[in-house]
Amino acid sequence: MTDPAVYMLANLVIEDAARYRQYEKGFFPILKRHGGSILTFDDQSVTLEGAAPPQGRLVILRFPSEAAAREWYDDPEYQALSEHRRAGTKLAFLTMVHALPARG
């Protein structure tokens, strides 16, 4: 039985677009190296019920397993790159959500 996929949800407000662009430039090769993909991002998400996250960008990433997601996040190259994100944005949350396990 294989591990279920996981999704990373991030909500951030871009405060310094130039610093965030530096982050984006190096982001995709590292994401791909860990088997991750970007499903979508939205700068104008709509909350239908409950407390809305801060206005800003909502990003949804997919990884083949929790191990792959943790390896991506813990990757020293990603952590170094993420300093640009930390400097250029205000992060509300970065949350891991597990997919339903395969039925069988």
C-alpha positions as CSV (number, residue, x, y, z in Angstrom):
1,M,0.0,0.0,0.0
2,T,1.4,3.4,-1.0
3,D,1.3,6.5,1.2
4,P,-1.4,8.9,0.3
5,A,-0.5,12.2,-1.4
6,V,-0.4,15.3,0.7
7,Y,-1.3,18.9,-0.1
8,M,0.4,22.0,1.2
9,L,-1.8,25.0,1.6
10,A,-0.1,28.4,2.0
11,N,-1.7,31.8,2.6
12,L,0.6,34.8,2.3
13,V,0.5,38.5,1.6
14,I,3.2,39.8,-0.8
15,E,4.7,42.9,0.8
16,D,7.9,43.2,-1.3
17,A,7.3,41.9,-4.9
18,A,11.0,42.0,-5.8
19,R,12.0,39.8,-2.9
20,Y,9.1,37.4,-3.7
21,R,10.1,37.2,-7.3
22,Q,13.6,36.0,-6.2
23,Y,11.8,33.3,-4.3
24,E,9.7,32.3,-7.3
25,K,12.7,32.1,-9.6
26,G,14.3,29.3,-7.6
27,F,11.1,27.7,-6.3
28,F,9.9,25.4,-9.2
29,P,13.1,23.4,-9.7
30,I,13.3,22.5,-6.0
31,L,9.5,21.7,-5.9
32,K,9.9,19.4,-9.0
33,R,13.0,17.7,-7.5
34,H,10.9,16.5,-4.6
35,G,8.0,15.3,-6.8
36,G,5.8,18.3,-6.0
37,S,3.6,20.2,-8.3
38,I,1.6,23.4,-8.0
39,L,-2.1,22.8,-8.4
40,T,-3.2,26.4,-8.3
41,F,-2.8,29.8,-6.7
42,D,-5.3,32.5,-6.3
43,D,-4.9,36.2,-5.3
44,Q,-8.7,36.6,-4.8
45,S,-10.0,33.5,-3.0
46,V,-13.5,33.6,-1.7
47,T,-14.5,32.3,1.8
48,L,-18.1,31.2,1.9
49,E,-18.2,30.4,5.6
50,G,-16.1,30.9,8.7
51,A,-13.2,33.3,9.3
52,A,-11.5,34.3,6.1
53,P,-7.7,34.0,5.9
54,P,-5.9,37.3,5.4
55,Q,-6.3,38.8,1.9
56,G,-3.4,37.7,-0.2
57,R,-2.3,34.7,-2.2
58,L,-3.6,31.2,-1.5
59,V,-1.3,28.4,-2.9
60,I,-2.0,24.7,-3.2
61,L,0.9,22.3,-3.8
62,R,0.7,18.5,-4.2
63,F,3.3,16.0,-3.2
64,P,3.2,12.2,-3.7
65,S,3.7,11.5,0.0
66,E,4.2,13.2,3.4
67,A,7.9,12.1,3.3
68,A,8.3,13.9,-0.1
69,A,6.7,17.1,1.3
70,R,8.8,17.1,4.4
71,E,12.0,16.5,2.3
72,W,11.0,19.5,0.2
73,Y,10.4,21.7,3.2
74,D,13.6,20.5,5.0
75,D,15.8,20.8,1.9
76,P,18.6,23.2,2.8
77,E,18.4,24.8,-0.7
78,Y,14.7,25.4,-0.2
79,Q,15.2,26.8,3.3
80,A,17.9,29.2,2.0
81,L,15.6,30.3,-0.8
82,S,12.6,30.7,1.5
83,E,14.4,33.5,3.2
84,H,13.3,35.6,0.2
85,R,9.7,34.6,0.9
86,R,10.0,35.4,4.6
87,A,11.5,38.8,3.8
88,G,9.0,39.6,1.1
89,T,5.7,38.3,2.5
90,K,3.7,38.0,5.6
91,L,2.8,34.3,5.9
92,A,-0.5,33.5,7.6
93,F,-0.1,29.7,7.4
94,L,1.6,26.8,5.7
95,T,-0.4,23.7,6.3
96,M,-0.1,20.0,5.3
97,V,-3.3,18.2,4.4
98,H,-3.3,14.4,3.8
99,A,-5.3,13.0,0.9
100,L,-7.7,10.2,1.5
101,P,-5.9,6.8,1.4
102,A,-6.5,4.6,-1.6
103,R,-9.5,2.3,-1.2
104,G,-8.8,-1.3,-1.8
